[in-house]
Amino acid sequence: MRNIQRALGSVIGRLSDQNYEQLLDYCRFWFEIGQTYSQIPSDLIFETIWANRETGPSPPGLIYPNAHLILRFASDAESDHILAPYSAGLRSRLYARILQEFFDSDLGVVYNESGYWSPASGRFYMDVNLIAHCTNLGYIDESTIRNHILQPLISHPALHDHHAYALTILFKLAGATLGAYVDPSVVDRCFELLRGHHYRDKGMEQLSQEVAELRKRGWEGLPPPPVFTTGKQKSIGTDQKDPSTTPIAPPLRLPNRDPEPQVPQPSPLESITTSDTDAVSGSPVIRSPSISIASLSDFTIADTSDDESPTDPTILTQHETFYLEDGNVEVLCGNTLFRVHAGVMTFHSSTLHQTFARTSLATADSPDGCPRIISSDKAADFSTLLKVIYIPGSLERNKVLDFVTFSSLLRITAKYEMPVVRSQLLEVVHDAYETSADYNPLGESVFSGPTPHPNEVLNLFVQQKLTSALPLAYYMAVRRGVDSLTNRHLSRNAVLSPAVLQSAIRGLMALREIELNETHRLIFEPKGSHLCSTTRCPSRIPATPTTFEAYQKVFEHVVSSQLGTKVLQFPDLYQDYGGETSCVVIEICDVCLDRWGSGFKDLRKKVWAKLPEVFGLKG
């Protein structure tokens, strides 16, 4: 459950217009995986959104660029077949909490020891951004907009800084809506107070002036105000709704201080209706179609290798190299025609011997006076096979091929039962995928030419049943994290099948847990009999802020900050400081470094032994 909460918190903090669909898919996937392992609390999504709504990069000013996406996420979660069981009433609860927090924070002005009001972590300003977007979406009741949103901000003779900034945000994002529903005298008073406010920050003063100009231009460029309706939407046709009304959640009144009502949770089997647009009157945001990883059955993987461009089945093309004029048998692979020597082909394996035997060719069609065999092989695969057969030295020992050639040859030598060639192929990658825990794994970097995505290598090894190489192939795929495993922009050959993807995710969760726990124990727990070699080493005086800061820096250096893992990599605890090599935390002594190095080596051996188990490859 902690992994799910961490993943969801990461989603909320990283939302952007460019990655929204990918992160939503990512969230769906974690919830589907999580359902297999534990009972997910019904309020997990609400509480995580609330706790992480302001964890992204700090905006350059008062405007948070991802605020509208938080609301979009809440809306999509309610209508998603995976997330809906944990999202009932999510929007209504979220909007009510935002308003409640806004009124509580503002009406009870709190000053710090220096005499200045300081909203915790900027969440007050994020909440004001969210209120502005809720206002534009029609998610806040019309009477609340008219009577409450601006009223507490102008109830003082002069504005505090946070009052002025809140007004600026509201009018910058929702000026058209406020201008439509708020009494004009209230709007005039807001701008009167903004003009008279003394700004400590020139940037904020300039932004306030921009808002004043925006008002003069009639809120040019802002979303038009929503149209509120108190009744049901009028039916226009069988599947149409009145475009003059805004489809909104149940209207919200001014929030009170009573505990939040318990929202009934639907059963996981309850049907959910999905909307195709965001509810913004006059300015619908069409959701682009996406590959949903909520259902693992959406993922498929080709049985063969590289994609080939579709061709006209009526047009045959002679292969530029292996259409040999003196050959005595043709082989048609797709639209590519090969002409080879039957005697040469039969020499290399029993399967080829049977295929190109005289008795087999005697019954074959001969459209050009030459027996023709129709093959299911890809033209690229068959061409690679012929290169090995006809060109001596094309497969050199101890020379690693490029991945495309390697995978093509590995598949076709398995099909035609060529164990000598196949074993020669496997020798060159043995050290990359079957090495011991004493070396950093090479993985996909062993191949010459362009480095393949680790998913491609994993798919190939799974298809070819390379059992001994699979544990490390899984590790190399998961170490980059879930974003890499589920990247929707990868080629078809790098898309993992449902079974492989589930094994990879389960293994990643297990490795991540081991890495975090063991590294924390190794760095932070007492060092036993190991005495520091220098008096400056922070660990000489345990449990001090300086020690914790130093240890935390080392921890963050050796553990992946993303949702991946470095657990099989030798941690490099040294950096070059102007020509002198020293620890990443300069004060840490050599004894502590040696102790950690020995501990990390033991951890690698432990993890190496558990790889088959964590990826479900045992038994």
Phi, psi and omega in degrees: 000326179295324178296321179295315180296320179295318180295317180295318177299322177295321178299311183298320182286340186251005184301135172211166180297330183283325187249010188302307184298320180296318181289327176295317176299318179301317179294316177304316184298314181297323179291323179293319176296316184297328180297335180286332190256328188205168176277118182273127179301142184293338181256015184298317183294315180300310183295324181288319175301314183296321183284337187243013185295343182230042181256357180283184178302141181295133179289156179292342179217221181271344186268122179268115186291342182256007184299316181295333181285333175297318178291322178296319179299317179299320179294314181294324180297322181295331184256005182270138186290341177269317187272340186302321179300342180248014188229013182300128180068017187299313182296313181299318179294319181294315181294320179297319181292322179299313179296316181301315180296321180298312181292319180296315183293322185279315185289332176255076185295126183244133180250147176272186185296335180274357178092008181247141178281132182223107179295136184297120173056023178073009184294331177301316182289324174299317180298323177294320174302314181296320178299318179299316180291321175301321179298314179295326182282349183081020182272356178246136185302144181304319182292328177293318177299316185289318193253346191230325188301314184265339187303311182294338182281340182247016183273006179247152179298326177222155184275139164284164181304314184292332174296311182298317181293322179296316177300318180299314179299313184300314182284330178295322185260329187228030182300322181295319180291315179296321178295332182278328189247347182263143178305131182306325181294327178292317178298316178301317181296322178301313183286332173297316179291323179295321179293327183271358183282140176269112183270129176280337183248120181296328178296320179292323178296319179295320179296321177297321178293323177298320179295321177299318177294323178299321178295319180298328181272014178070035179059044182302128176089351179275155178301140178294153181296145178291157176258116182275146177225139180262348180249187179286154180292139182286140180279129179257323179205190183301316184236026184242157177235157180295116183289350181278355179248154180259116177291106185241163172291165178312131185303143180257129173273178176302123184295145176257183184263010179287157177300152180297138178293149176284125182267126180297137181264129178286159177287153181301339183268356182294135182288145182238135178266129183255130178272148182268346181225159172284148186276076175235110184299131176081347182215065182293142176255109183283129179279126180289145178297148182218161173279117181272122176266011176296322177256114184295341179290349176294339185267129175230162180222140182290145179285336180248191192264241196297144178295140174238142182295139178295143181231166178287119184295345181272352183250121178256141181238128176287135179295136188293335182252315189252041163249090188269121187300329181267008177291161183239010176208139178257147176232123181255117177245104185066244178252006183258129184252125176253152173225119188227182180257122182300320181297323179291319183293320184291343185286339194264341176193159180294327180292315177295325178299318180290320182294319185257017177293155182300322181296326178287320182287337183296331182261002182281151174294149180227073185297331180245024181081008180230131181306138182236128177256130176269119184249147176273359181291150168292145180301321180295321179294315183292325177296321178296319178298315181295327178298318178293322184286318189264339185246100181300139178084000180292335176245091183275144176293144179065014175247123182272127179286167168292157190294323181298313179293317180301311183294321178298313182290325179296318180294313188284332175288334174288318182295318184263013174052069179240074188297329182293311178295319182297316180295327177295323177296315185289334179299322188285344178248005183301313182291337182280331185234357180229022181286173180271178181285001181276355183230151172292133183291137178278316180060221187295343180289351181288335185284144175283168181074198181299135180288126180286159172291140182301334176299321180297317180295317179299315178302315181297314182294324177295313181297323183269002176056047176275076191304316185291335182266350186295319181305313182286329176296320175298315182299315182297330178285322186274342187295338177279347178102177185292326180302322178287319180299324187248018181301117185282353181264004180286161175293165182301326182290344181258003178276122184281145176290161181305316182294316180294319181297318179296317178298320181295315182294316179299317179295319179298317179299319180292316180294320180298320180295315178298314183298313182295313183293313184290321179292320177299315180296317184295318186274318191266336183283165182305148186270003177068230186274000182281113181266139181297145181270350178227152180284345182273349185299126182302331184284357175294331179240089186294161173063031173253158177304322180296317178297313182299319180296318179295314180295320180297323179295319177295316180302313181292336180284327186259347180249135182301131178281343175269184180273044175244206181207149174242018196297337179259006177266142174288119182291129177269100184271006182244146175225160180270116178251087178062042179094347179250129180272130180211172180295156178301331168249106193304326186286341182296134185274168183295326180297315178296319179296317179296320179297317179293319179301318177295320180294319179293325178296317177295322179297318178301316180296321179297314181293319180303317181292334184266354183306310179302323182291313186292333179262012175068033184260000178265142172083000000 
